Amino acid sequence: MEEDARRKKRKRDEDKAERLESEWPEMEIGVFFENLSKAKENDVNLQVTIDTSDLIPADLSSKERGSGLAMLVNEVMGVHWS
């Protein structure tokens, strides 16, 4: 059962990586933030792959990296949650 679970996880990870590579174009982080700063709240519709390794340490968990990116996006767009 453990081997089956590992095989399924490996397959999911490979499928996810393949989807990300094929579906979304790559965009530099500076261009990404420039587009966000120009967009209004209802105009944001970006589906790109960006390299955040210069801004967010890669040794953090996925959740921590996602939270860090969300904070940066909020800051660029001037979004403040109360």
PDB file with SEQRES, HELIX, SHEET and CRYST1 records, atoms N, CA, C and O in Angstrom:
SEQRES   1 A   82  MET GLU GLU ASP ALA ARG ARG LYS LYS ARG LYS ARG ASP          
SEQRES   2 A   82  GLU ASP LYS ALA GLU ARG LEU GLU SER GLU TRP PRO GLU          
SEQRES   3 A   82  MET GLU ILE GLY VAL PHE PHE GLU ASN LEU SER LYS ALA          
SEQRES   4 A   82  LYS GLU ASN ASP VAL ASN LEU GLN VAL THR ILE ASP THR          
SEQRES   5 A   82  SER ASP LEU ILE PRO ALA ASP LEU SER SER LYS GLU ARG          
SEQRES   6 A   82  GLY SER GLY LEU ALA MET LEU VAL ASN GLU VAL MET GLY          
SEQRES   7 A   82  VAL HIS TRP SER                                              
HELIX    1 AA1 GLU A    2  GLU A   23  1                                  22    
HELIX    2 AA2 ILE A   29  LYS A   38  1                                  10    
HELIX    3 AA3 GLU A   41  ASP A   43  5                                   3    
HELIX    4 AA4 SER A   62  MET A   77  1                                  16    
CRYST1    1.000    1.000    1.000  90.00  90.00  90.00 P 1           1          
ATOM      1  N   MET A   1       0.827  -1.192   0.000  1.00  0.00           N  
ATOM      2  CA  MET A   1       0.000   0.000   0.000  1.00  0.00           C  
ATOM      3  C   MET A   1       0.872   1.256   0.000  1.00  0.00           C  
ATOM      4  O   MET A   1       0.555   2.244  -0.663  1.00  0.00           O  
ATOM      5  N   GLU A   2       1.973   1.205   0.753  1.00  0.00           N  
ATOM      6  CA  GLU A   2       2.848   2.373   0.804  1.00  0.00           C  
ATOM      7  C   GLU A   2       3.477   2.648  -0.563  1.00  0.00           C  
ATOM      8  O   GLU A   2       3.578   3.797  -0.995  1.00  0.00           O  
ATOM      9  N   GLU A   3       3.893   1.580  -1.228  1.00  0.00           N  
ATOM     10  CA  GLU A   3       4.476   1.741  -2.562  1.00  0.00           C  
ATOM     11  C   GLU A   3       3.444   2.308  -3.538  1.00  0.00           C  
ATOM     12  O   GLU A   3       3.777   3.155  -4.367  1.00  0.00           O  
ATOM     13  N   ASP A   4       2.215   1.855  -3.446  1.00  0.00           N  
ATOM     14  CA  ASP A   4       1.144   2.360  -4.298  1.00  0.00           C  
ATOM     15  C   ASP A   4       0.904   3.843  -4.030  1.00  0.00           C  
ATOM     16  O   ASP A   4       0.720   4.619  -4.967  1.00  0.00           O  
ATOM     17  N   ALA A   5       0.903   4.239  -2.763  1.00  0.00           N  
ATOM     18  CA  ALA A   5       0.709   5.642  -2.392  1.00  0.00           C  
ATOM     19  C   ALA A   5       1.859   6.500  -2.929  1.00  0.00           C  
ATOM     20  O   ALA A   5       1.627   7.601  -3.430  1.00  0.00           O  
ATOM     21  N   ARG A   6       3.095   6.002  -2.827  1.00  0.00           N  
ATOM     22  CA  ARG A   6       4.250   6.741  -3.358  1.00  0.00           C  
ATOM     23  C   ARG A   6       4.154   6.889  -4.875  1.00  0.00           C  
ATOM     24  O   ARG A   6       4.448   7.954  -5.419  1.00  0.00           O  
ATOM     25  N   ARG A   7       3.748   5.836  -5.544  1.00  0.00           N  
ATOM     26  CA  ARG A   7       3.619   5.864  -6.997  1.00  0.00           C  
ATOM     27  C   ARG A   7       2.541   6.874  -7.418  1.00  0.00           C  
ATOM     28  O   ARG A   7       2.740   7.628  -8.370  1.00  0.00           O  
ATOM     29  N   LYS A   8       1.413   6.890  -6.717  1.00  0.00           N  
ATOM     30  CA  LYS A   8       0.343   7.832  -7.037  1.00  0.00           C  
ATOM     31  C   LYS A   8       0.785   9.273  -6.793  1.00  0.00           C  
ATOM     32  O   LYS A   8       0.491  10.163  -7.592  1.00  0.00           O  
ATOM     33  N   LYS A   9       1.494   9.498  -5.682  1.00  0.00           N  
ATOM     34  CA  LYS A   9       1.989  10.849  -5.386  1.00  0.00           C  
ATOM     35  C   LYS A   9       2.975  11.301  -6.447  1.00  0.00           C  
ATOM     36  O   LYS A   9       2.914  12.442  -6.905  1.00  0.00           O  
ATOM     37  N   ARG A  10       3.881  10.421  -6.841  1.00  0.00           N  
ATOM     38  CA  ARG A  10       4.863  10.747  -7.877  1.00  0.00           C  
ATOM     39  C   ARG A  10       4.153  11.117  -9.180  1.00  0.00           C  
ATOM     40  O   ARG A  10       4.537  12.076  -9.848  1.00  0.00           O  
ATOM     41  N   LYS A  11       3.116  10.355  -9.538  1.00  0.00           N  
ATOM     42  CA  LYS A  11       2.353  10.616 -10.756  1.00  0.00           C  
ATOM     43  C   LYS A  11       1.642  11.970 -10.673  1.00  0.00           C  
ATOM     44  O   LYS A  11       1.637  12.729 -11.642  1.00  0.00           O  
ATOM     45  N   ARG A  12       1.039  12.274  -9.512  1.00  0.00           N  
ATOM     46  CA  ARG A  12       0.375  13.572  -9.327  1.00  0.00           C  
ATOM     47  C   ARG A  12       1.378  14.706  -9.460  1.00  0.00           C  
ATOM     48  O   ARG A  12       1.097  15.708 -10.117  1.00  0.00           O  
ATOM     49  N   ASP A  13       2.547  14.558  -8.842  1.00  0.00           N  
ATOM     50  CA  ASP A  13       3.577  15.594  -8.910  1.00  0.00           C  
ATOM     51  C   ASP A  13       4.055  15.808 -10.344  1.00  0.00           C  
ATOM     52  O   ASP A  13       4.252  16.944 -10.773  1.00  0.00           O  
ATOM     53  N   GLU A  14       4.241  14.714 -11.084  1.00  0.00           N  
ATOM     54  CA  GLU A  14       4.666  14.819 -12.482  1.00  0.00           C  
ATOM     55  C   GLU A  14       3.590  15.496 -13.324  1.00  0.00           C  
ATOM     56  O   GLU A  14       3.897  16.349 -14.156  1.00  0.00           O  
ATOM     57  N   ASP A  15       2.330  15.119 -13.110  1.00  0.00           N  
ATOM     58  CA  ASP A  15       1.221  15.722 -13.857  1.00  0.00           C  
ATOM     59  C   ASP A  15       1.121  17.217 -13.558  1.00  0.00           C  
ATOM     60  O   ASP A  15       0.896  18.021 -14.463  1.00  0.00           O  
ATOM     61  N   LYS A  16       1.290  17.587 -12.284  1.00  0.00           N  
ATOM     62  CA  LYS A  16       1.217  18.987 -11.885  1.00  0.00           C  
ATOM     63  C   LYS A  16       2.335  19.785 -12.539  1.00  0.00           C  
ATOM     64  O   LYS A  16       2.093  20.869 -13.070  1.00  0.00           O  
ATOM     65  N   ALA A  17       3.553  19.263 -12.506  1.00  0.00           N  
ATOM     66  CA  ALA A  17       4.692  19.945 -13.124  1.00  0.00           C  
ATOM     67  C   ALA A  17       4.480  20.104 -14.624  1.00  0.00           C  
ATOM     68  O   ALA A  17       4.791  21.152 -15.191  1.00  0.00           O  
ATOM     69  N   GLU A  18       3.961  19.086 -15.256  1.00  0.00           N  
ATOM     70  CA  GLU A  18       3.703  19.139 -16.699  1.00  0.00           C  
ATOM     71  C   GLU A  18       2.645  20.185 -17.026  1.00  0.00           C  
ATOM     72  O   GLU A  18       2.789  20.928 -17.996  1.00  0.00           O  
ATOM     73  N   ARG A  19       1.587  20.249 -16.227  1.00  0.00           N  
ATOM     74  CA  ARG A  19       0.530  21.243 -16.447  1.00  0.00           C  
ATOM     75  C   ARG A  19       1.090  22.650 -16.317  1.00  0.00           C  
ATOM     76  O   ARG A  19       0.808  23.512 -17.149  1.00  0.00           O  
ATOM     77  N   LEU A  20       1.883  22.885 -15.275  1.00  0.00           N  
ATOM     78  CA  LEU A  20       2.438  24.216 -15.061  1.00  0.00           C  
ATOM     79  C   LEU A  20       3.354  24.617 -16.204  1.00  0.00           C  
ATOM     80  O   LEU A  20       3.352  25.775 -16.622  1.00  0.00           O  
ATOM     81  N   GLU A  21       4.130  23.683 -16.708  1.00  0.00           N  
ATOM     82  CA  GLU A  21       5.045  23.987 -17.801  1.00  0.00           C  
ATOM     83  C   GLU A  21       4.303  24.272 -19.094  1.00  0.00           C  
ATOM     84  O   GLU A  21       4.727  25.130 -19.868  1.00  0.00           O  
ATOM     85  N   SER A  22       3.211  23.576 -19.342  1.00  0.00           N  
ATOM     86  CA  SER A  22       2.556  23.683 -20.641  1.00  0.00           C  
ATOM     87  C   SER A  22       1.449  24.727 -20.681  1.00  0.00           C  
ATOM     88  O   SER A  22       1.157  25.252 -21.756  1.00  0.00           O  
ATOM     89  N   GLU A  23       0.834  25.043 -19.574  1.00  0.00           N  
ATOM     90  CA  GLU A  23      -0.335  25.908 -19.592  1.00  0.00           C  
ATOM     91  C   GLU A  23      -0.012  27.395 -19.526  1.00  0.00           C  
ATOM     92  O   GLU A  23      -0.645  28.196 -20.213  1.00  0.00           O  
ATOM     93  N   TRP A  24       0.956  27.768 -18.713  1.00  0.00           N  
ATOM     94  CA  TRP A  24       1.166  29.177 -18.449  1.00  0.00           C  
ATOM     95  C   TRP A  24       2.527  29.638 -18.954  1.00  0.00           C  
ATOM     96  O   TRP A  24       3.521  28.930 -18.792  1.00  0.00           O  
ATOM     97  N   PRO A  25       2.579  30.814 -19.561  1.00  0.00           N  
ATOM     98  CA  PRO A  25       3.861  31.348 -20.000  1.00  0.00           C  
ATOM     99  C   PRO A  25       4.681  31.828 -18.792  1.00  0.00           C  
ATOM    100  O   PRO A  25       4.134  32.088 -17.720  1.00  0.00           O  
ATOM    101  N   GLU A  26       5.978  31.937 -18.982  1.00  0.00           N  
ATOM    102  CA  GLU A  26       6.832  32.450 -17.913  1.00  0.00           C  
ATOM    103  C   GLU A  26       6.848  33.970 -17.969  1.00  0.00           C  
ATOM    104  O   GLU A  26       6.772  34.567 -19.043  1.00  0.00           O  
ATOM    105  N   MET A  27       6.948  34.587 -16.793  1.00  0.00           N  
ATOM    106  CA  MET A  27       7.007  36.045 -16.700  1.00  0.00           C  
ATOM    107  C   MET A  27       8.008  36.408 -15.619  1.00  0.00           C  
ATOM    108  O   MET A  27       8.045  35.777 -14.563  1.00  0.00           O  
ATOM    109  N   GLU A  28       8.817  37.422 -15.879  1.00  0.00           N  
ATOM    110  CA  GLU A  28       9.765  37.888 -14.874  1.00  0.00           C  
ATOM    111  C   GLU A  28       8.994  38.536 -13.737  1.00  0.00           C  
ATOM    112  O   GLU A  28       7.933  39.124 -13.952  1.00  0.00           O  
ATOM    113  N   ILE A  29       9.529  38.427 -12.528  1.00  0.00           N  
ATOM    114  CA  ILE A  29       8.824  38.935 -11.347  1.00  0.00           C  
ATOM    115  C   ILE A  29       8.589  40.443 -11.426  1.00  0.00           C  
ATOM    116  O   ILE A  29       7.546  40.931 -10.989  1.00  0.00           O  
ATOM    117  N   GLY A  30       9.546  41.178 -11.977  1.00  0.00           N  
ATOM    118  CA  GLY A  30       9.377  42.628 -12.115  1.00  0.00           C  
ATOM    119  C   GLY A  30       8.227  42.988 -13.040  1.00  0.00           C  
ATOM    120  O   GLY A  30       7.453  43.900 -12.750  1.00  0.00           O  
ATOM    121  N   VAL A  31       8.116  42.274 -14.150  1.00  0.00           N  
ATOM    122  CA  VAL A  31       7.020  42.491 -15.102  1.00  0.00           C  
ATOM    123  C   VAL A  31       5.692  42.104 -14.458  1.00  0.00           C  
ATOM    124  O   VAL A  31       4.681  42.779 -14.652  1.00  0.00           O  
ATOM    125  N   PHE A  32       5.699  41.015 -13.690  1.00  0.00           N  
ATOM    126  CA  PHE A  32       4.497  40.571 -12.978  1.00  0.00           C  
ATOM    127  C   PHE A  32       3.991  41.664 -12.044  1.00  0.00           C  
ATOM    128  O   PHE A  32       2.808  42.003 -12.064  1.00  0.00           O  
ATOM    129  N   PHE A  33       4.893  42.221 -11.220  1.00  0.00           N  
ATOM    130  CA  PHE A  33       4.486  43.271 -10.282  1.00  0.00           C  
ATOM    131  C   PHE A  33       4.086  44.554 -11.013  1.00  0.00           C  
ATOM    132  O   PHE A  33       3.200  45.275 -10.555  1.00  0.00           O  
ATOM    133  N   GLU A  34       4.725  44.839 -12.135  1.00  0.00           N  
ATOM    134  CA  GLU A  34       4.349  46.009 -12.934  1.00  0.00           C  
ATOM    135  C   GLU A  34       2.920  45.857 -13.445  1.00  0.00           C  
ATOM    136  O   GLU A  34       2.131  46.800 -13.384  1.00  0.00           O  
ATOM    137  N   ASN A  35       2.590  44.676 -13.948  1.00  0.00           N  
ATOM    138  CA  ASN A  35       1.219  44.418 -14.417  1.00  0.00           C  
ATOM    139  C   ASN A  35       0.216  44.523 -13.281  1.00  0.00           C  
ATOM    140  O   ASN A  35      -0.881  45.050 -13.464  1.00  0.00           O  
ATOM    141  N   LEU A  36       0.587  44.023 -12.108  1.00  0.00           N  
ATOM    142  CA  LEU A  36      -0.323  44.107 -10.957  1.00  0.00           C  
ATOM    143  C   LEU A  36      -0.551  45.552 -10.532  1.00  0.00           C  
ATOM    144  O   LEU A  36      -1.673  45.937 -10.204  1.00  0.00           O  
ATOM    145  N   SER A  37       0.509  46.350 -10.538  1.00  0.00           N  
ATOM    146  CA  SER A  37       0.365  47.732 -10.078  1.00  0.00           C  
ATOM    147  C   SER A  37      -0.488  48.559 -11.042  1.00  0.00           C  
ATOM    148  O   SER A  37      -1.102  49.544 -10.632  1.00  0.00           O  
ATOM    149  N   LYS A  38      -0.533  48.170 -12.314  1.00  0.00           N  
ATOM    150  CA  LYS A  38      -1.351  48.877 -13.304  1.00  0.00           C  
ATOM    151  C   LYS A  38      -2.805  48.414 -13.286  1.00  0.00           C  
ATOM    152  O   LYS A  38      -3.701  49.155 -13.691  1.00  0.00           O  
ATOM    153  N   ALA A  39      -3.033  47.215 -12.825  1.00  0.00           N  
ATOM    154  CA  ALA A  39      -4.376  46.626 -12.882  1.00  0.00           C  
ATOM    155  C   ALA A  39      -5.260  47.160 -11.770  1.00  0.00           C  
ATOM    156  O   ALA A  39      -4.798  47.455 -10.668  1.00  0.00           O  
ATOM    157  N   LYS A  40      -6.525  47.275 -12.081  1.00  0.00           N  
ATOM    158  CA  LYS A  40      -7.509  47.573 -11.060  1.00  0.00           C  
ATOM    159  C   LYS A  40      -7.987  46.254 -10.498  1.00  0.00           C  
ATOM    160  O   LYS A  40      -7.753  45.198 -11.085  1.00  0.00           O  
ATOM    161  N   GLU A  41      -8.647  46.313  -9.375  1.00  0.00           N  
ATOM    162  CA  GLU A  41      -9.055  45.090  -8.675  1.00  0.00           C  
ATOM    163  C   GLU A  41      -9.793  44.110  -9.577  1.00  0.00           C  
ATOM    164  O   GLU A  41      -9.522  42.910  -9.519  1.00  0.00           O  
ATOM    165  N   ASN A  42     -10.707  44.578 -10.401  1.00  0.00           N  
ATOM    166  CA  ASN A  42     -11.490  43.662 -11.229  1.00  0.00           C  
ATOM    167  C   ASN A  42     -10.810  43.341 -12.561  1.00  0.00           C  
ATOM    168  O   ASN A  42     -11.345  42.554 -13.342  1.00  0.00           O  
ATOM    169  N   ASP A  43      -9.648  43.930 -12.839  1.00  0.00           N  
ATOM    170  CA  ASP A  43      -8.950  43.695 -14.093  1.00  0.00           C  
ATOM    171  C   ASP A  43      -7.885  42.599 -13.998  1.00  0.00           C  
ATOM    172  O   ASP A  43      -7.310  42.219 -15.018  1.00  0.00           O  
ATOM    173  N   VAL A  44      -7.617  42.098 -12.826  1.00  0.00           N  
ATOM    174  CA  VAL A  44      -6.526  41.150 -12.644  1.00  0.00           C  
ATOM    175  C   VAL A  44      -6.930  39.778 -13.175  1.00  0.00           C  
ATOM    176  O   VAL A  44      -7.866  39.148 -12.683  1.00  0.00           O  
ATOM    177  N   ASN A  45      -6.193  39.333 -14.198  1.00  0.00           N  
ATOM    178  CA  ASN A  45      -6.414  38.008 -14.761  1.00  0.00           C  
ATOM    179  C   ASN A  45      -5.088  37.534 -15.342  1.00  0.00           C  
ATOM    180  O   ASN A  45      -4.914  37.490 -16.560  1.00  0.00           O  
ATOM    181  N   LEU A  46      -4.157  37.181 -14.464  1.00  0.00           N  
ATOM    182  CA  LEU A  46      -2.835  36.732 -14.877  1.00  0.00           C  
ATOM    183  C   LEU A  46      -2.681  35.258 -14.554  1.00  0.00           C  
ATOM    184  O   LEU A  46      -2.933  34.828 -13.428  1.00  0.00           O  
ATOM    185  N   GLN A  47      -2.270  34.496 -15.539  1.00  0.00           N  
ATOM    186  CA  GLN A  47      -1.956  33.092 -15.326  1.00  0.00           C  
ATOM    187  C   GLN A  47      -0.581  32.860 -15.922  1.00  0.00           C  
ATOM    188  O   GLN A  47      -0.439  32.558 -17.107  1.00  0.00           O  
ATOM    189  N   VAL A  48       0.422  33.006 -15.082  1.00  0.00           N  
ATOM    190  CA  VAL A  48       1.803  32.890 -15.533  1.00  0.00           C  
ATOM    191  C   VAL A  48       2.612  32.107 -14.510  1.00  0.00           C  
ATOM    192  O   VAL A  48       2.191  31.923 -13.368  1.00  0.00           O  
ATOM    193  N   THR A  49       3.766  31.658 -14.938  1.00  0.00           N  
ATOM    194  CA  THR A  49       4.728  31.040 -14.037  1.00  0.00           C  
ATOM    195  C   THR A  49       5.808  32.072 -13.761  1.00  0.00           C  
ATOM    196  O   THR A  49       6.386  32.635 -14.691  1.00  0.00           O  
ATOM    197  N   ILE A  50       6.087  32.325 -12.474  1.00  0.00           N  
ATOM    198  CA  ILE A  50       7.121  33.287 -12.119  1.00  0.00           C  
ATOM    199  C   ILE A  50       8.125  32.624 -11.193  1.00  0.00           C  
ATOM    200  O   ILE A  50       7.786  31.721 -10.428  1.00  0.00           O  
ATOM    201  N   ASP A  51       9.362  33.084 -11.273  1.00  0.00           N  
ATOM    202  CA  ASP A  51      10.424  32.589 -10.410  1.00  0.00           C  
ATOM    203  C   ASP A  51      10.553  33.544  -9.233  1.00  0.00           C  
ATOM    204  O   ASP A  51      10.975  34.687  -9.407  1.00  0.00           O  
ATOM    205  N   THR A  52      10.197  33.091  -8.046  1.00  0.00           N  
ATOM    206  CA  THR A  52      10.230  33.936  -6.857  1.00  0.00           C  
ATOM    207  C   THR A  52      11.448  33.666  -5.987  1.00  0.00           C  
ATOM    208  O   THR A  52      11.525  34.161  -4.862  1.00  0.00           O  
ATOM    209  N   SER A  53      12.394  32.894  -6.488  1.00  0.00           N  
ATOM    210  CA  SER A  53      13.529  32.477  -5.661  1.00  0.00           C  
ATOM    211  C   SER A  53      14.369  33.654  -5.170  1.00  0.00           C  
ATOM    212  O   SER A  53      15.032  33.541  -4.139  1.00  0.00           O  
ATOM    213  N   ASP A  54      14.357  34.785  -5.887  1.00  0.00           N  
ATOM    214  CA  ASP A  54      15.106  35.954  -5.438  1.00  0.00           C  
ATOM    215  C   ASP A  54      14.403  36.675  -4.297  1.00  0.00           C  
ATOM    216  O   ASP A  54      15.046  37.404  -3.541  1.00  0.00           O  
ATOM    217  N   LEU A  55      13.099  36.484  -4.160  1.00  0.00           N  
ATOM    218  CA  LEU A  55      12.310  37.198  -3.152  1.00  0.00           C  
ATOM    219  C   LEU A  55      11.928  36.348  -1.955  1.00  0.00           C  
ATOM    220  O   LEU A  55      11.866  36.839  -0.828  1.00  0.00           O  
ATOM    221  N   ILE A  56      11.671  35.068  -2.205  1.00  0.00           N  
ATOM    222  CA  ILE A  56      11.172  34.178  -1.154  1.00  0.00           C  
ATOM    223  C   ILE A  56      12.093  32.967  -1.080  1.00  0.00           C  
ATOM    224  O   ILE A  56      12.296  32.284  -2.084  1.00  0.00           O  
ATOM    225  N   PRO A  57      12.657  32.693   0.105  1.00  0.00           N  
ATOM    226  CA  PRO A  57      13.576  31.548   0.235  1.00  0.00           C  
ATOM    227  C   PRO A  57      12.929  30.224  -0.177  1.00  0.00           C  
ATOM    228  O   PRO A  57      11.798  29.927   0.210  1.00  0.00           O  
ATOM    229  N   ALA A  58      13.647  29.447  -0.954  1.00  0.00           N  
ATOM    230  CA  ALA A  58      13.124  28.181  -1.468  1.00  0.00           C  
ATOM    231  C   ALA A  58      13.017  27.111  -0.393  1.00  0.00           C  
ATOM    232  O   ALA A  58      12.324  26.114  -0.593  1.00  0.00           O  
ATOM    233  N   ASP A  59      13.686  27.293   0.746  1.00  0.00           N  
ATOM    234  CA  ASP A  59      13.644  26.270   1.787  1.00  0.00           C  
ATOM    235  C   ASP A  59      12.386  26.361   2.652  1.00  0.00           C  
ATOM    236  O   ASP A  59      12.207  25.549   3.560  1.00  0.00           O  
ATOM    237  N   LEU A  60      11.518  27.328   2.387  1.00  0.00           N  
ATOM    238  CA  LEU A  60      10.255  27.426   3.120  1.00  0.00           C  
ATOM    239  C   LEU A  60       9.260  26.431   2.548  1.00  0.00           C  
ATOM    240  O   LEU A  60       9.430  25.946   1.429  1.00  0.00           O  
ATOM    241  N   SER A  61       8.230  26.130   3.313  1.00  0.00           N  
ATOM    242  CA  SER A  61       7.176  25.227   2.817  1.00  0.00           C  
ATOM    243  C   SER A  61       6.380  25.932   1.721  1.00  0.00           C  
ATOM    244  O   SER A  61       6.457  27.151   1.574  1.00  0.00           O  
ATOM    245  N   SER A  62       5.628  25.169   0.966  1.00  0.00           N  
ATOM    246  CA  SER A  62       4.783  25.744  -0.090  1.00  0.00           C  
ATOM    247  C   SER A  62       3.815  26.763   0.478  1.00  0.00           C  
ATOM    248  O   SER A  62       3.577  27.808  -0.128  1.00  0.00           O  
ATOM    249  N   LYS A  63       3.258  26.463   1.638  1.00  0.00           N  
ATOM    250  CA  LYS A  63       2.308  27.369   2.280  1.00  0.00           C  
ATOM    251  C   LYS A  63       2.989  28.680   2.659  1.00  0.00           C  
ATOM    252  O   LYS A  63       2.426  29.755   2.449  1.00  0.00           O  
ATOM    253  N   GLU A  64       4.199  28.599   3.216  1.00  0.00           N  
ATOM    254  CA  GLU A  64       4.921  29.804   3.606  1.00  0.00           C  
ATOM    255  C   GLU A  64       5.323  30.630   2.382  1.00  0.00           C  
ATOM    256  O   GLU A  64       5.249  31.858   2.411  1.00  0.00           O  
ATOM    257  N   ARG A  65       5.749  29.956   1.305  1.00  0.00           N  
ATOM    258  CA  ARG A  65       6.102  30.681   0.084  1.00  0.00           C  
ATOM    259  C   ARG A  65       4.865  31.350  -0.513  1.00  0.00           C  
ATOM    260  O   ARG A  65       4.939  32.488  -0.977  1.00  0.00           O  
ATOM    261  N   GLY A  66       3.734  30.655  -0.505  1.00  0.00           N  
ATOM    262  CA  GLY A  66       2.488  31.226  -1.012  1.00  0.00           C  
ATOM    263  C   GLY A  66       2.042  32.429  -0.197  1.00  0.00           C  
ATOM    264  O   GLY A  66       1.584  33.428  -0.754  1.00  0.00           O  
ATOM    265  N   SER A  67       2.173  32.334   1.110  1.00  0.00           N  
ATOM    266  CA  SER A  67       1.803  33.451   1.980  1.00  0.00           C  
ATOM    267  C   SER A  67       2.709  34.647   1.732  1.00  0.00           C  
ATOM    268  O   SER A  67       2.256  35.792   1.711  1.00  0.00           O  
ATOM    269  N   GLY A  68       4.002  34.368   1.542  1.00  0.00           N  
ATOM    270  CA  GLY A  68       4.949  35.445   1.258  1.00  0.00           C  
ATOM    271  C   GLY A  68       4.625  36.140  -0.058  1.00  0.00           C  
ATOM    272  O   GLY A  68       4.669  37.367  -0.144  1.00  0.00           O  
ATOM    273  N   LEU A  69       4.301  35.361  -1.075  1.00  0.00           N  
ATOM    274  CA  LEU A  69       3.940  35.950  -2.364  1.00  0.00           C  
ATOM    275  C   LEU A  69       2.643  36.737  -2.245  1.00  0.00           C  
ATOM    276  O   LEU A  69       2.520  37.816  -2.824  1.00  0.00           O  
ATOM    277  N   ALA A  70       1.683  36.216  -1.508  1.00  0.00           N  
ATOM    278  CA  ALA A  70       0.415  36.937  -1.311  1.00  0.00           C  
ATOM    279  C   ALA A  70       0.660  38.280  -0.631  1.00  0.00           C  
ATOM    280  O   ALA A  70       0.029  39.275  -0.988  1.00  0.00           O  
ATOM    281  N   MET A  71       1.556  38.321   0.332  1.00  0.00           N  
ATOM    282  CA  MET A  71       1.875  39.579   1.005  1.00  0.00           C  
ATOM    283  C   MET A  71       2.494  40.575   0.030  1.00  0.00           C  
ATOM    284  O   MET A  71       2.162  41.760   0.056  1.00  0.00           O  
ATOM    285  N   LEU A  72       3.395  40.094  -0.834  1.00  0.00           N  
ATOM    286  CA  LEU A  72       4.012  40.975  -1.824  1.00  0.00           C  
ATOM    287  C   LEU A  72       2.983  41.510  -2.811  1.00  0.00           C  
ATOM    288  O   LEU A  72       3.004  42.690  -3.158  1.00  0.00           O  
ATOM    289  N   VAL A  73       2.079  40.638  -3.264  1.00  0.00           N  
ATOM    290  CA  VAL A  73       1.027  41.049  -4.200  1.00  0.00           C  
ATOM    291  C   VAL A  73       0.121  42.078  -3.540  1.00  0.00           C  
ATOM    292  O   VAL A  73      -0.219  43.085  -4.161  1.00  0.00           O  
ATOM    293  N   ASN A  74      -0.272  41.848  -2.306  1.00  0.00           N  
ATOM    294  CA  ASN A  74      -1.121  42.794  -1.573  1.00  0.00           C  
ATOM    295  C   ASN A  74      -0.439  44.150  -1.456  1.00  0.00           C  
ATOM    296  O   ASN A  74      -1.080  45.189  -1.614  1.00  0.00           O  
ATOM    297  N   GLU A  75       0.864  44.139  -1.178  1.00  0.00           N  
ATOM    298  CA  GLU A  75       1.611  45.376  -1.030  1.00  0.00           C  
ATOM    299  C   GLU A  75       1.665  46.139  -2.361  1.00  0.00           C  
ATOM    300  O   GLU A  75       1.452  47.351  -2.389  1.00  0.00           O  
ATOM    301  N   VAL A  76       1.946  45.441  -3.447  1.00  0.00           N  
ATOM    302  CA  VAL A  76       2.032  46.083  -4.765  1.00  0.00           C  
ATOM    303  C   VAL A  76       0.687  46.663  -5.186  1.00  0.00           C  
ATOM    304  O   VAL A  76       0.629  47.752  -5.757  1.00  0.00           O  
ATOM    305  N   MET A  77      -0.391  45.941  -4.905  1.00  0.00           N  
ATOM    306  CA  MET A  77      -1.728  46.392  -5.323  1.00  0.00           C  
ATOM    307  C   MET A  77      -2.355  47.345  -4.316  1.00  0.00           C  
ATOM    308  O   MET A  77      -3.413  47.912  -4.588  1.00  0.00           O  
ATOM    309  N   GLY A  78      -1.729  47.532  -3.162  1.00  0.00           N  
ATOM    310  CA  GLY A  78      -2.302  48.399  -2.154  1.00  0.00           C  
ATOM    311  C   GLY A  78      -3.503  47.796  -1.458  1.00  0.00           C  
ATOM    312  O   GLY A  78      -4.384  48.520  -0.996  1.00  0.00           O  
ATOM    313  N   VAL A  79      -3.545  46.469  -1.379  1.00  0.00           N  
ATOM    314  CA  VAL A  79      -4.650  45.774  -0.740  1.00  0.00           C  
ATOM    315  C   VAL A  79      -4.320  45.600   0.740  1.00  0.00           C  
ATOM    316  O   VAL A  79      -3.244  45.118   1.091  1.00  0.00           O  
ATOM    317  N   HIS A  80      -5.249  45.994   1.597  1.00  0.00           N  
ATOM    318  CA  HIS A  80      -5.068  45.829   3.032  1.00  0.00           C  
ATOM    319  C   HIS A  80      -6.296  45.156   3.610  1.00  0.00           C  
ATOM    320  O   HIS A  80      -7.416  45.645   3.462  1.00  0.00           O  
ATOM    321  N   TRP A  81      -6.075  44.032   4.269  1.00  0.00           N  
ATOM    322  CA  TRP A  81      -7.174  43.250   4.846  1.00  0.00           C  
ATOM    323  C   TRP A  81      -7.402  43.685   6.275  1.00  0.00           C  
ATOM    324  O   TRP A  81      -6.449  43.907   7.022  1.00  0.00           O  
ATOM    325  N   SER A  82      -8.657  43.807   6.658  1.00  0.00           N  
ATOM    326  CA  SER A  82      -8.972  44.169   8.043  1.00  0.00           C  
ATOM    327  C   SER A  82      -9.739  43.062   8.717  1.00  0.00           C  
ATOM    328  O   SER A  82     -10.095  43.182   9.889  1.00  0.00           O  
TER     329      SER A  82                                                      
END                                                                             
